[in-house]
Amino acid sequence: IGTYNNTSKEIQVDNPDPDQSFWRDQKLVFKGTPLSNVIESLNRNYQANITLQNEIAATCKLSATFEKEQLANIIDVIATTFNLEISNENNAIILKGKGCKE
């Protein structure tokens, strides 16, 4: 979704797809994005296996920009932001806790 400015002849993207430029600049932009969508994006772009143990946490909304960031650092930011616990089990990263609904 975008807006065309007739004066400047530019298109401004209002809510960009966080994956749209990841391949080019290693940048993910989330603006009020549900945590479930953030996790899907991370799994896709980092070929990761991340899951949320509690569906309540999936509804939390994240606004953040990550540029050339390692997956472990992004997971740490998410866990700290939503008071989640990180667990590694069978080559999977599991985020546990109630998140923003506590």
N, CA, C and O atoms as CSV, one atom per row, in Angstrom:
chain,resi,resn,atom,element,x,y,z
A,1,ILE,N,N,0.859,-1.168,0.000
A,1,ILE,CA,C,0.000,0.000,0.000
A,1,ILE,C,C,0.901,1.225,0.000
A,1,ILE,O,O,1.876,1.293,0.748
A,2,GLY,N,N,0.566,2.185,-0.842
A,2,GLY,CA,C,1.410,3.364,-0.935
A,2,GLY,C,C,0.625,4.591,-1.320
A,2,GLY,O,O,-0.573,4.535,-1.598
A,3,THR,N,N,1.342,5.712,-1.329
A,3,THR,CA,C,0.754,6.991,-1.682
A,3,THR,C,C,1.616,7.638,-2.748
A,3,THR,O,O,2.839,7.690,-2.621
A,4,TYR,N,N,0.973,8.135,-3.807
A,4,TYR,CA,C,1.698,8.815,-4.866
A,4,TYR,C,C,1.607,10.314,-4.638
A,4,TYR,O,O,0.513,10.863,-4.506
A,5,ASN,N,N,2.768,10.983,-4.592
A,5,ASN,CA,C,2.828,12.431,-4.437
A,5,ASN,C,C,2.986,13.032,-5.822
A,5,ASN,O,O,4.041,12.907,-6.444
A,6,ASN,N,N,1.946,13.680,-6.299
A,6,ASN,CA,C,1.931,14.239,-7.648
A,6,ASN,C,C,2.961,15.352,-7.819
A,6,ASN,O,O,3.497,15.533,-8.912
A,7,THR,N,N,3.243,16.100,-6.749
A,7,THR,CA,C,4.204,17.193,-6.822
A,7,THR,C,C,5.631,16.681,-6.970
A,7,THR,O,O,6.372,17.132,-7.844
A,8,SER,N,N,6.009,15.749,-6.122
A,8,SER,CA,C,7.381,15.226,-6.156
A,8,SER,C,C,7.552,14.049,-7.106
A,8,SER,O,O,8.671,13.621,-7.387
A,9,LYS,N,N,6.427,13.531,-7.598
A,9,LYS,CA,C,6.440,12.370,-8.508
A,9,LYS,C,C,7.070,11.138,-7.849
A,9,LYS,O,O,7.759,10.354,-8.501
A,10,GLU,N,N,6.819,10.985,-6.547
A,10,GLU,CA,C,7.365,9.856,-5.805
A,10,GLU,C,C,6.239,9.042,-5.177
A,10,GLU,O,O,5.167,9.562,-4.866
A,11,ILE,N,N,6.512,7.759,-5.000
A,11,ILE,CA,C,5.585,6.867,-4.317
A,11,ILE,C,C,6.163,6.584,-2.937
A,11,ILE,O,O,7.318,6.180,-2.802
A,12,GLN,N,N,5.347,6.800,-1.924
A,12,GLN,CA,C,5.760,6.490,-0.558
A,12,GLN,C,C,5.009,5.251,-0.115
A,12,GLN,O,O,3.779,5.215,-0.144
A,13,VAL,N,N,5.755,4.231,0.296
A,13,VAL,CA,C,5.141,2.995,0.779
A,13,VAL,C,C,4.717,3.209,2.221
A,13,VAL,O,O,5.538,3.536,3.078
A,14,ASP,N,N,3.412,3.021,2.485
A,14,ASP,CA,C,2.872,3.274,3.816
A,14,ASP,C,C,3.178,2.166,4.812
A,14,ASP,O,O,3.550,2.449,5.951
A,15,ASN,N,N,3.030,0.935,4.414
A,15,ASN,CA,C,3.269,-0.199,5.299
A,15,ASN,C,C,4.018,-1.261,4.505
A,15,ASN,O,O,3.412,-2.210,4.007
A,16,PRO,N,N,5.335,-1.105,4.385
A,16,PRO,CA,C,6.090,-2.011,3.525
A,16,PRO,C,C,6.103,-3.442,4.044
A,16,PRO,O,O,6.025,-3.687,5.248
A,17,ASP,N,N,6.203,-4.361,3.126
A,17,ASP,CA,C,6.385,-5.767,3.469
A,17,ASP,C,C,7.782,-5.900,4.048
A,17,ASP,O,O,8.751,-5.530,3.384
A,18,PRO,N,N,7.923,-6.425,5.285
A,18,PRO,CA,C,9.253,-6.474,5.903
A,18,PRO,C,C,10.250,-7.312,5.115
A,18,PRO,O,O,11.459,-7.158,5.288
A,19,ASP,N,N,9.761,-8.193,4.256
A,19,ASP,CA,C,10.660,-9.060,3.498
A,19,ASP,C,C,11.100,-8.469,2.165
A,19,ASP,O,O,12.030,-8.985,1.545
A,20,GLN,N,N,10.446,-7.391,1.706
A,20,GLN,CA,C,10.612,-6.960,0.337
A,20,GLN,C,C,12.046,-6.604,-0.049
A,20,GLN,O,O,12.425,-6.813,-1.201
A,21,SER,N,N,12.844,-6.085,0.852
A,21,SER,CA,C,14.200,-5.722,0.475
A,21,SER,C,C,15.264,-6.475,1.275
A,21,SER,O,O,16.445,-6.134,1.207
A,22,PHE,N,N,14.863,-7.475,2.016
A,22,PHE,CA,C,15.826,-8.192,2.850
A,22,PHE,C,C,16.948,-8.800,2.017
A,22,PHE,O,O,18.111,-8.757,2.417
A,23,TRP,N,N,16.611,-9.358,0.877
A,23,TRP,CA,C,17.619,-9.997,0.031
A,23,TRP,C,C,18.672,-8.996,-0.437
A,23,TRP,O,O,19.817,-9.370,-0.690
A,24,ARG,N,N,18.283,-7.716,-0.554
A,24,ARG,CA,C,19.187,-6.707,-1.082
A,24,ARG,C,C,20.023,-6.040,0.013
A,24,ARG,O,O,21.233,-5.875,-0.146
A,25,ASP,N,N,19.389,-5.657,1.117
A,25,ASP,CA,C,20.110,-4.864,2.111
A,25,ASP,C,C,20.103,-5.443,3.521
A,25,ASP,O,O,20.556,-4.795,4.464
A,26,GLN,N,N,19.587,-6.663,3.665
A,26,GLN,CA,C,19.563,-7.326,4.979
A,26,GLN,C,C,18.845,-6.472,6.024
A,26,GLN,O,O,19.279,-6.378,7.172
A,27,LYS,N,N,17.730,-5.847,5.604
A,27,LYS,CA,C,16.990,-4.958,6.496
A,27,LYS,C,C,15.545,-5.438,6.621
A,27,LYS,O,O,14.877,-5.718,5.625
A,28,LEU,N,N,15.084,-5.525,7.855
A,28,LEU,CA,C,13.692,-5.873,8.145
A,28,LEU,C,C,13.069,-4.722,8.915
A,28,LEU,O,O,13.623,-4.258,9.912
A,29,VAL,N,N,11.913,-4.264,8.449
A,29,VAL,CA,C,11.205,-3.170,9.101
A,29,VAL,C,C,9.831,-3.680,9.507
A,29,VAL,O,O,9.049,-4.135,8.671
A,30,PHE,N,N,9.551,-3.599,10.792
A,30,PHE,CA,C,8.255,-4.008,11.327
A,30,PHE,C,C,7.588,-2.791,11.950
A,30,PHE,O,O,8.189,-2.109,12.781
A,31,LYS,N,N,6.350,-2.516,11.554
A,31,LYS,CA,C,5.601,-1.377,12.086
A,31,LYS,C,C,4.266,-1.880,12.616
A,31,LYS,O,O,3.306,-2.036,11.862
A,32,GLY,N,N,4.215,-2.131,13.911
A,32,GLY,CA,C,2.993,-2.655,14.504
A,32,GLY,C,C,2.632,-4.019,13.947
A,32,GLY,O,O,1.455,-4.341,13.782
A,33,THR,N,N,3.647,-4.819,13.659
A,33,THR,CA,C,3.468,-6.128,13.041
A,33,THR,C,C,3.204,-7.181,14.118
A,33,THR,O,O,3.949,-7.256,15.094
A,34,PRO,N,N,2.156,-7.995,13.958
A,34,PRO,CA,C,1.911,-9.067,14.922
A,34,PRO,C,C,3.137,-9.982,15.030
A,34,PRO,O,O,3.783,-10.298,14.031
A,35,LEU,N,N,3.434,-10.392,16.243
A,35,LEU,CA,C,4.619,-11.209,16.489
A,35,LEU,C,C,4.597,-12.497,15.675
A,35,LEU,O,O,5.653,-12.986,15.273
A,36,SER,N,N,3.421,-13.052,15.426
A,36,SER,CA,C,3.342,-14.263,14.600
A,36,SER,C,C,3.881,-13.991,13.196
A,36,SER,O,O,4.552,-14.849,12.623
A,37,ASN,N,N,3.600,-12.815,12.631
A,37,ASN,CA,C,4.113,-12.454,11.307
A,37,ASN,C,C,5.617,-12.179,11.342
A,37,ASN,O,O,6.337,-12.499,10.396
A,38,VAL,N,N,6.083,-11.582,12.443
A,38,VAL,CA,C,7.520,-11.337,12.608
A,38,VAL,C,C,8.266,-12.670,12.590
A,38,VAL,O,O,9.291,-12.810,11.923
A,39,ILE,N,N,7.741,-13.646,13.328
A,39,ILE,CA,C,8.375,-14.965,13.400
A,39,ILE,C,C,8.382,-15.628,12.025
A,39,ILE,O,O,9.381,-16.234,11.637
A,40,GLU,N,N,7.285,-15.521,11.288
A,40,GLU,CA,C,7.241,-16.082,9.927
A,40,GLU,C,C,8.304,-15.448,9.046
A,40,GLU,O,O,8.976,-16.141,8.283
A,41,SER,N,N,8.457,-14.150,9.147
A,41,SER,CA,C,9.453,-13.435,8.357
A,41,SER,C,C,10.872,-13.871,8.727
A,41,SER,O,O,11.707,-14.091,7.849
A,42,LEU,N,N,11.140,-13.994,10.020
A,42,LEU,CA,C,12.464,-14.439,10.462
A,42,LEU,C,C,12.750,-15.863,9.988
A,42,LEU,O,O,13.855,-16.160,9.534
A,43,ASN,N,N,11.767,-16.730,10.092
A,43,ASN,CA,C,11.943,-18.110,9.631
A,43,ASN,C,C,12.261,-18.151,8.137
A,43,ASN,O,O,13.115,-18.922,7.699
A,44,ARG,N,N,11.578,-17.327,7.369
A,44,ARG,CA,C,11.773,-17.282,5.917
A,44,ARG,C,C,13.146,-16.720,5.555
A,44,ARG,O,O,13.865,-17.301,4.742
A,45,ASN,N,N,13.505,-15.599,6.154
A,45,ASN,CA,C,14.726,-14.898,5.759
A,45,ASN,C,C,16.000,-15.460,6.358
A,45,ASN,O,O,17.075,-15.314,5.776
A,46,TYR,N,N,15.896,-16.093,7.499
A,46,TYR,CA,C,17.079,-16.660,8.152
A,46,TYR,C,C,17.093,-18.183,8.103
A,46,TYR,O,O,17.940,-18.818,8.731
A,47,GLN,N,N,16.160,-18.768,7.362
A,47,GLN,CA,C,16.015,-20.223,7.297
A,47,GLN,C,C,16.068,-20.811,8.710
A,47,GLN,O,O,16.792,-21.770,8.981
A,48,ALA,N,N,15.284,-20.210,9.589
A,48,ALA,CA,C,15.265,-20.589,11.002
A,48,ALA,C,C,14.038,-21.448,11.305
A,48,ALA,O,O,13.149,-21.615,10.470
A,49,ASN,N,N,14.021,-21.979,12.509
A,49,ASN,CA,C,12.889,-22.749,12.996
A,49,ASN,C,C,12.505,-22.171,14.360
A,49,ASN,O,O,12.879,-22.699,15.407
A,50,ILE,N,N,11.750,-21.073,14.316
A,50,ILE,CA,C,11.345,-20.363,15.528
A,50,ILE,C,C,9.849,-20.576,15.719
A,50,ILE,O,O,9.073,-20.479,14.768
A,51,THR,N,N,9.455,-20.863,16.941
A,51,THR,CA,C,8.031,-21.003,17.236
A,51,THR,C,C,7.694,-20.252,18.522
A,51,THR,O,O,8.554,-20.011,19.370
A,52,LEU,N,N,6.424,-19.891,18.639
A,52,LEU,CA,C,5.906,-19.291,19.863
A,52,LEU,C,C,5.122,-20.359,20.599
A,52,LEU,O,O,4.209,-20.962,20.034
A,53,GLN,N,N,5.468,-20.600,21.855
A,53,GLN,CA,C,4.780,-21.633,22.615
A,53,GLN,C,C,3.365,-21.208,22.980
A,53,GLN,O,O,2.469,-22.048,23.061
A,54,ASN,N,N,3.156,-19.928,23.200
A,54,ASN,CA,C,1.867,-19.434,23.648
A,54,ASN,C,C,1.247,-18.582,22.548
A,54,ASN,O,O,1.849,-17.600,22.114
A,55,GLU,N,N,0.064,-18.940,22.097
A,55,GLU,CA,C,-0.598,-18.204,21.022
A,55,GLU,C,C,-0.943,-16.772,21.430
A,55,GLU,O,O,-1.092,-15.905,20.569
A,56,ILE,N,N,-1.069,-16.519,22.723
A,56,ILE,CA,C,-1.365,-15.159,23.179
A,56,ILE,C,C,-0.240,-14.216,22.762
A,56,ILE,O,O,-0.496,-13.094,22.326
A,57,ALA,N,N,1.003,-14.671,22.895
A,57,ALA,CA,C,2.150,-13.832,22.531
A,57,ALA,C,C,2.157,-13.511,21.040
A,57,ALA,O,O,2.729,-12.499,20.635
A,58,ALA,N,N,1.532,-14.349,20.220
A,58,ALA,CA,C,1.515,-14.142,18.772
A,58,ALA,C,C,0.806,-12.854,18.387
A,58,ALA,O,O,1.058,-12.308,17.313
A,59,THR,N,N,-0.076,-12.360,19.249
A,59,THR,CA,C,-0.833,-11.150,18.931
A,59,THR,C,C,-0.101,-9.870,19.325
A,59,THR,O,O,-0.535,-8.777,18.960
A,60,CYS,N,N,0.995,-9.988,20.060
A,60,CYS,CA,C,1.779,-8.806,20.415
A,60,CYS,C,C,2.248,-8.135,19.134
A,60,CYS,O,O,2.486,-8.805,18.129
A,61,LYS,N,N,2.379,-6.825,19.166
A,61,LYS,CA,C,2.780,-6.094,17.965
A,61,LYS,C,C,4.164,-5.491,18.160
A,61,LYS,O,O,4.452,-4.866,19.181
A,62,LEU,N,N,5.020,-5.694,17.150
A,62,LEU,CA,C,6.405,-5.229,17.200
A,62,LEU,C,C,6.618,-4.101,16.200
A,62,LEU,O,O,6.234,-4.204,15.035
A,63,SER,N,N,7.231,-3.031,16.672
A,63,SER,CA,C,7.698,-1.959,15.798
A,63,SER,C,C,9.197,-1.860,16.003
A,63,SER,O,O,9.666,-1.426,17.055
A,64,ALA,N,N,9.945,-2.266,14.987
A,64,ALA,CA,C,11.399,-2.258,15.088
A,64,ALA,C,C,12.002,-2.374,13.696
A,64,ALA,O,O,11.369,-2.867,12.763
A,65,THR,N,N,13.235,-1.909,13.579
A,65,THR,CA,C,13.993,-2.050,12.346
A,65,THR,C,C,15.276,-2.789,12.683
A,65,THR,O,O,15.989,-2.429,13.620
A,66,PHE,N,N,15.558,-3.824,11.911
A,66,PHE,CA,C,16.784,-4.603,12.080
A,66,PHE,C,C,17.548,-4.537,10.765
A,66,PHE,O,O,17.024,-4.910,9.715
A,67,GLU,N,N,18.776,-4.066,10.827
A,67,GLU,CA,C,19.582,-3.952,9.615
A,67,GLU,C,C,20.903,-4.692,9.815
A,67,GLU,O,O,21.687,-4.365,10.706
A,68,LYS,N,N,21.128,-5.691,8.970
A,68,LYS,CA,C,22.350,-6.508,9.019
A,68,LYS,C,C,22.570,-7.057,10.424
A,68,LYS,O,O,23.690,-7.077,10.934
A,69,GLU,N,N,21.485,-7.496,11.029
A,69,GLU,CA,C,21.518,-7.985,12.412
A,69,GLU,C,C,21.523,-9.503,12.427
A,69,GLU,O,O,20.852,-10.141,11.615
A,70,GLN,N,N,22.272,-10.077,13.343
A,70,GLN,CA,C,22.288,-11.529,13.498
A,70,GLN,C,C,20.975,-11.979,14.122
A,70,GLN,O,O,20.379,-11.264,14.928
A,71,LEU,N,N,20.535,-13.170,13.741
A,71,LEU,CA,C,19.273,-13.703,14.235
A,71,LEU,C,C,19.240,-13.752,15.759
A,71,LEU,O,O,18.225,-13.405,16.363
A,72,ALA,N,N,20.324,-14.172,16.383
A,72,ALA,CA,C,20.359,-14.274,17.849
A,72,ALA,C,C,20.077,-12.928,18.505
A,72,ALA,O,O,19.400,-12.872,19.531
A,73,ASN,N,N,20.585,-11.849,17.932
A,73,ASN,CA,C,20.342,-10.515,18.480
A,73,ASN,C,C,18.876,-10.106,18.319
A,73,ASN,O,O,18.295,-9.488,19.211
A,74,ILE,N,N,18.288,-10.454,17.181
A,74,ILE,CA,C,16.876,-10.133,16.958
A,74,ILE,C,C,15.998,-10.889,17.949
A,74,ILE,O,O,15.066,-10.323,18.520
A,75,ILE,N,N,16.299,-12.163,18.149
A,75,ILE,CA,C,15.546,-12.982,19.108
A,75,ILE,C,C,15.669,-12.396,20.517
A,75,ILE,O,O,14.690,-12.354,21.262
A,76,ASP,N,N,16.866,-11.949,20.877
A,76,ASP,CA,C,17.067,-11.333,22.194
A,76,ASP,C,C,16.212,-10.080,22.361
A,76,ASP,O,O,15.616,-9.865,23.417
A,77,VAL,N,N,16.153,-9.254,21.316
A,77,VAL,CA,C,15.343,-8.028,21.378
A,77,VAL,C,C,13.869,-8.385,21.554
A,77,VAL,O,O,13.178,-7.787,22.379
A,78,ILE,N,N,13.391,-9.352,20.785
A,78,ILE,CA,C,11.988,-9.767,20.883
A,78,ILE,C,C,11.691,-10.317,22.275
A,78,ILE,O,O,10.677,-9.969,22.880
A,79,ALA,N,N,12.573,-11.173,22.780
A,79,ALA,CA,C,12.366,-11.778,24.102
A,79,ALA,C,C,12.353,-10.712,25.196
A,79,ALA,O,O,11.512,-10.755,26.094
A,80,THR,N,N,13.266,-9.772,25.125
A,80,THR,CA,C,13.323,-8.708,26.125
A,80,THR,C,C,12.099,-7.797,26.028
A,80,THR,O,O,11.515,-7.424,27.045
A,81,THR,N,N,11.716,-7.443,24.805
A,81,THR,CA,C,10.579,-6.543,24.598
A,81,THR,C,C,9.285,-7.120,25.159
A,81,THR,O,O,8.494,-6.403,25.772
A,82,PHE,N,N,9.071,-8.414,24.950
A,82,PHE,CA,C,7.801,-9.026,25.332
A,82,PHE,C,C,7.912,-9.959,26.535
A,82,PHE,O,O,7.001,-10.741,26.808
A,83,ASN,N,N,9.047,-9.871,27.261
A,83,ASN,CA,C,9.253,-10.678,28.458
A,83,ASN,C,C,9.057,-12.168,28.172
A,83,ASN,O,O,8.320,-12.860,28.875
A,84,LEU,N,N,9.739,-12.645,27.119
A,84,LEU,CA,C,9.659,-14.050,26.738
A,84,LEU,C,C,10.949,-14.764,27.094
A,84,LEU,O,O,12.013,-14.148,27.164
A,85,GLU,N,N,10.850,-16.042,27.314
A,85,GLU,CA,C,12.003,-16.890,27.604
A,85,GLU,C,C,12.405,-17.613,26.323
A,85,GLU,O,O,11.550,-18.099,25.582
A,86,ILE,N,N,13.697,-17.681,26.069
A,86,ILE,CA,C,14.207,-18.353,24.875
A,86,ILE,C,C,14.654,-19.755,25.253
A,86,ILE,O,O,15.392,-19.947,26.219
A,87,SER,N,N,14.201,-20.727,24.479
A,87,SER,CA,C,14.580,-22.113,24.709
A,87,SER,C,C,15.030,-22.717,23.382
A,87,SER,O,O,14.403,-22.487,22.347
A,88,ASN,N,N,16.110,-23.485,23.412
A,88,ASN,CA,C,16.581,-24.185,22.215
A,88,ASN,C,C,16.321,-25.671,22.401
A,88,ASN,O,O,16.858,-26.294,23.317
A,89,GLU,N,N,15.495,-26.238,21.526
A,89,GLU,CA,C,15.144,-27.653,21.617
A,89,GLU,C,C,15.127,-28.272,20.229
A,89,GLU,O,O,14.429,-27.785,19.339
A,90,ASN,N,N,15.885,-29.335,20.041
A,90,ASN,CA,C,15.892,-30.071,18.773
A,90,ASN,C,C,16.057,-29.153,17.559
A,90,ASN,O,O,15.255,-29.212,16.627
A,91,ASN,N,N,17.079,-28.316,17.566
A,91,ASN,CA,C,17.375,-27.397,16.462
A,91,ASN,C,C,16.259,-26.385,16.210
A,91,ASN,O,O,16.131,-25.869,15.100
A,92,ALA,N,N,15.464,-26.103,17.220
A,92,ALA,CA,C,14.403,-25.109,17.104
A,92,ALA,C,C,14.547,-24.086,18.228
A,92,ALA,O,O,15.003,-24.406,19.326
A,93,ILE,N,N,14.152,-22.859,17.931
A,93,ILE,CA,C,14.125,-21.805,18.935
A,93,ILE,C,C,12.667,-21.636,19.344
A,93,ILE,O,O,11.799,-21.384,18.507
A,94,ILE,N,N,12.412,-21.777,20.635
A,94,ILE,CA,C,11.040,-21.656,21.136
A,94,ILE,C,C,10.996,-20.453,22.081
A,94,ILE,O,O,11.790,-20.339,23.014
A,95,LEU,N,N,10.044,-19.564,21.807
A,95,LEU,CA,C,9.832,-18.407,22.662
A,95,LEU,C,C,8.627,-18.722,23.549
A,95,LEU,O,O,7.532,-19.014,23.067
A,96,LYS,N,N,8.869,-18.652,24.875
A,96,LYS,CA,C,7.856,-19.029,25.846
A,96,LYS,C,C,7.460,-17.815,26.686
A,96,LYS,O,O,8.288,-16.951,26.976
A,97,GLY,N,N,6.204,-17.761,27.067
A,97,GLY,CA,C,5.722,-16.707,27.942
A,97,GLY,C,C,4.437,-16.114,27.400
A,97,GLY,O,O,4.007,-16.410,26.285
A,98,LYS,N,N,3.837,-15.263,28.225
A,98,LYS,CA,C,2.565,-14.651,27.835
A,98,LYS,C,C,2.734,-13.407,27.014
A,98,LYS,O,O,1.765,-12.905,26.443
A,99,GLY,N,N,3.946,-12.895,26.939
A,99,GLY,CA,C,4.200,-11.735,26.112
A,99,GLY,C,C,3.521,-10.491,26.613
A,99,GLY,O,O,3.535,-10.205,27.810
A,100,CYS,N,N,2.927,-9.751,25.709
A,100,CYS,CA,C,2.332,-8.451,26.040
A,100,CYS,C,C,1.019,-8.591,26.794
A,100,CYS,O,O,0.451,-7.578,27.203
A,101,LYS,N,N,0.513,-9.798,26.994
A,101,LYS,CA,C,-0.771,-9.999,27.660
A,101,LYS,C,C,-0.634,-10.281,29.153
A,101,LYS,O,O,-1.625,-10.602,29.809
A,102,GLU,N,N,0.576,-10.167,29.701
A,102,GLU,CA,C,0.760,-10.445,31.119
A,102,GLU,C,C,0.162,-9.376,31.976
A,102,GLU,O,O,0.230,-9.458,33.203
